[in-house]
């Protein structure tokens, strides 16, 4: 058979195979499904993101406890399932209890929850501190059920405790670092929520989420230079630079509230917030790559897991607690220096644009099908 006849036969066979696949039952089902089908919802990054934001926003202002405890438990579940060996579940329970202990201290002062926790821990502490002559260490500590909370002393001592427990249990050093990072972030956000208005937490979340969003969209559009391809291959130098200047410009020209915080101090807070957010994202991505996983879980669909959504937020909460503890010199409770009214306006406009764009593109795609 001549070579030309062989080539034509191959082409005809390939064309027949393509027609058979196209005519197979359910071949076009993925594109023809309505928007509420699971196959499309799994790819619906924008509406899932909006649902996550809406639930978090409502719980943040109405019942923060329903936001704090489930997030802490699910974060430790995502981390704990990567710990190898029989001690993994034990470590998961220990670290979850530490987060619940934070909640009891920071949100239960003067309440029945605090009193119950005190009654459980007091006998143990009396036994561990015989030099106090049988006195109750918790009763002599003003911050326990009232007063201020020594957050940095607590975080430092707990970090040593977690390092000792983790290393004795056979955890890797990297895992211990990530555990302390998550614990510190959760403690800081609970401390901020217990001592500052909820508007402050919303402002912090908007700064971090806005930075991540601008990095994603500008990186997709202009990104060419990969910074850390082995850790986070989708991150680019162009995306970081564009997102940085967009965030600073939005703060300076629109979101800043000079009556609350001077512009220069607010800019300093914003710049460091951007940098620590990038660090937190890369740090958690590095840990995930070390365990050969892309997402911490699939709990949030196309957004991955809670750790994937909160990796930068954890760093932002830690930085905010450091800033207000040691560097902030103003008298306003809203140390972020952002106008809450303008934040809400920006939220409505941004989500309106994203949801409209998603709906139009989905509708046009279905019409073509």
N, C-alpha and C positions, 0 to 999 in steps of 0.2 A: 504494500500500500504506500503511495507517495506521501511525503511529509505533510503536504498541504491538506490531504484528505484526513490524516491523523489529527491535525490541528482543528479542522472543522468539526470532526467528530467529538473532540474534547469540548469544544465550545458548545455544541448542541447538548451534550450531556450535562454540562454545568447549567445551561439555561433551563433545561428540564427539571433539574434538582431545585433550582430557585423557585420555579413555578409551583412545584409540589409543596415546598415549604410554605409559600405564600398562601396556597389553597388549603393547607392543613387546618383542621378545626382549632380555634382559639389562637391562631397565629397573630392576629391583629388585636387580640383582646386587651393587651397591656396598654395600647394607645387609645382604644375605644372605651375603656372603662370610665365611669363618671369620677368626679373629683373625690368622692367619699369612699371609693374602693380602696382596700388596704394597699394594693400595689401602687396606687398613686399617692396615697397618704404617706407611704414610706419615703417618697421622694419630695414631699411637700415641705421643704425646709422653711419657707417663709411662714405659712400658716401654723406650723408646729411651733416655730419660734414665737409667734404672736400669742399662741395659747399658753406657752410657758411663761411669757412676760405677764399676761393678764392674771393668771393664777397667782404668781409671785407678788404682783402688785396688790391684789385684793387681800391676800393673807398678810402681807407686810403691814398694812394699815388696820386690818380688822383683828386677826388672831395670829400674831407672830409665832406663837408656840407651834401651830400647825405647819409652819414653814421651817422652823429651826430643827425640831426633833426628827421629822422624816428625812430632811436633807442630811443630817448627821448620820443617821442609821444607814441610809442608802450609800453615802460616801464610803463608810467603812465596809459595807458589803462589797462594793466594787474593788476596794483595795484588798480586802481579806481573801477574796477568791483567787488572787494572784499569789498569795503566800503559800509556799509549798510545804508539804509534810503534814503530820497530824496536828502540829501546834498552830496551824493557820486559823482554824475556827476559834481556838482559845484566844489568840491575839485579837481576832475580830471582836469577840465579846469584851475583852479588856478595854480596847480603845473606844468601843461604843459606850461603855460605862463611863469612861473618862469624859466623853463629850456630854453625856447626860448629867454628870457631876457639875460640869461647867454651867449647864442650864440651871441646875438647882441652886447654885451659888449666886449666879448673876440675875436670875429672874424670880427667885423664890425668897428673897430676903424679907424677913418679917412675916412670912406666910406659913401655912401649914406644911408646904413642901420643904421649906428650910428647916422647920422644927423636926420633921420626920428624919431628914438627912442627918441633922445634928444628933438626934437620939441614937442613930445607928453608928456614927463615927466616933462619938465621944468616948465610949468604953475602950475602943481600939487605941485612940490617941492617949488615953490615960495610961494604958499598959505600955505604950511605946515611949512615954515621957515620964519615967518614975521620978526624975529630979524635980518635978513641979509639985511634989507632995500630994498627989491625988487631985490637984486642981484640974478643972475642965479647960483644956486649951482652947476650945471653941468659944466658951463663955468669956474668956479673957481676950479674945480677938475681936476688935470692934468691927472689922469689915465683914464678918461672917453673915450676920442677920441684919446689920445696918452699917452705915458708914461706907468708906471707900474700899475698893478692891485692889490689892497690890498686884496688878496684872503681870508686870515684868518679872518680879520675884517668883511668882507662881509659874509662869511659862518657863523660866530658866530651870527651876527645880524639877518641874515635870519633864522637861527635855532630858535631863540626866536620868530620871527614873525610867522613862520610855526607852532610852538608849540601853540602859542596863538590862531591862526586861527583854527587849527585842534581841539583843546580841546573845543573851543566855538562852533564848528560845530558838536561836539558829537563824534569825532573819539576816538578810544581807544589810550591809551598811547603807546602801542606797535606799533600801526599803525603810530603814529606821529614819533616814533624813526626810523621806516623803511623809511618813507618819507624823513626825514632828511638825512638818510644814502644814499639813492639813489640820492637825490639832491646834496649832498656833493661830491659823486663820479663823477657825471656828470660834476659838476663845475671843479673838479680837472683835469679830462681828457681833457676838453676843454682848460683849462689853460695850460696844458702841450703841447697840440697840437699848441697853439698859440705862445708859447715861446721856444719850443725845436724842433729838427729835428724829422721827422716822424719815423726815425729808432728807436728812443727812445720808442715810443709807440708800435712799433712792438716787441721790446725786452721785454717790460713789459708784453705784451699779451702772448708771447712765454713762459715766466717764469711761469705765472699763469696757462695757458692752459697745459703746460707740467707737472706742479705739479698736477693738477687735473687728467690728463691722467694717470700718474704713480700711483696715489692713487687708481684709478679705477682698473687698470690691476693687480697691486700687491695685492690689497685687494681681488679681485676675486680669485686670485691664492693662496695666503697665509693667507687670513683673517680668524681669528678665534675669536678674542676678540672684541666684540662690545663695543664701547665707549659710545655712546648716542643712544641706540636702539629706544627710543621713539621719537627722533628728526630726526635722519638719520640712519635707520637700516642697510644700506649697508656700512657704514663707519666702519673701523676696525683699531685697534691699529697697527697691522702688516702692513696694507696698508700705514698708515701715516709714520711709521718708515722707511719702504723700500723706499717710495717716497722721503722722506727727504734726505736720504743718496745718492740716485741716482741723485737728483738735485744738491746737493753740489759737488758730484764727477764730474758730467758733467761740472759744472761751472769751477771747479779748474783745471781739466785736458784737457778741450777742448774749452769751450766758453769764458773763461776770456781773456781780453785784457789789460795786465798790463801797456801798454803805455798810456792808457786813464785813468784808475783808478787803484790804488794799490790793490793788491789781498786781503789784510786784510779788506779794506773798502768795496770792492765788496762782500766779503763773508758776512759781516755784513748786507749789503743791501739784499742779497739773503735770508739769514736765516729769517730775519724779514718779508720779502715778503712771504715766505712760511707760516709762522705762521698767518699773517693777512689774507692770502687767505683762510686758514682753518677756521678762525673765521668768515669771510664773508659768506662762504658756510653754516656753521652751523647756523649763525644768521638768514639768509633768510629761511633756512629749518625750523627753529623754528617758524618763522612767518607764513610760509605756513601750518605747522601742527596746529597752533592756529586757522587758518581758515578752517581746515580740507580739504586741497587740497594737491595733490602730486606735480603737475606742475602748474606754473603760467598761462600757456595757452598751446594750442597745435599748436601754429603758426609755430613752427620749427619741426613738426613731432615727431620723437622719442626723440629729444633733448628737448622737452617741449617748453617753451617760452623764451623770451629775458631775463627775470629776472633769469631764471634757468641757462642761459649761462653766465650771467654777475655778478652773486652774488659774486664770488671771485674777479673778475676784479675790481668791485667797490672799494673793500678794497685795492687792489693793487694800484689803481690810487690815492687813498687818502694817502696811505703810501708813494708813490713816491713823491707826492707834499710836504708832511711833510719833507721827507728826503732831497730833493733838497733845501728846504727853510731854514732849520735849522741845518742840520747835514753834508751836502756835502761840502767838502773843496777843491775839485779839480777845475781845470779851464776848463776841457773838457765839451762841451755841452752834450755829451753822458754820463750821470751820472750813467748808469746801469753797465758800465764796461764790456759789452759783445761785442765780435767781430761780426759785422753785416754780414761779408762774411761767417763766420762759422755758424751763425744762419740760413742763407739761405740754406747752404749745409745740415744742419740737418733737415730743413723743408722738402726738397726734398726727403731725405732718409727715414724719418719717414713716410711721406704720401705715398711714393712708397711702403714701406713694408705693411702698413695697407690696402691700396687699393688692392695690389696683393693678400694678404691673404683673403680679403673679396671676391674678384673675384673668386679665386680658390675654396673656400668653397662653394660659391653659385653655381658655374659651376658643381662641383662634386655632389652637392645636386640635381640639376636639372637632371643630367645624371642618378642618381639612380632612380629618379621618372620616 
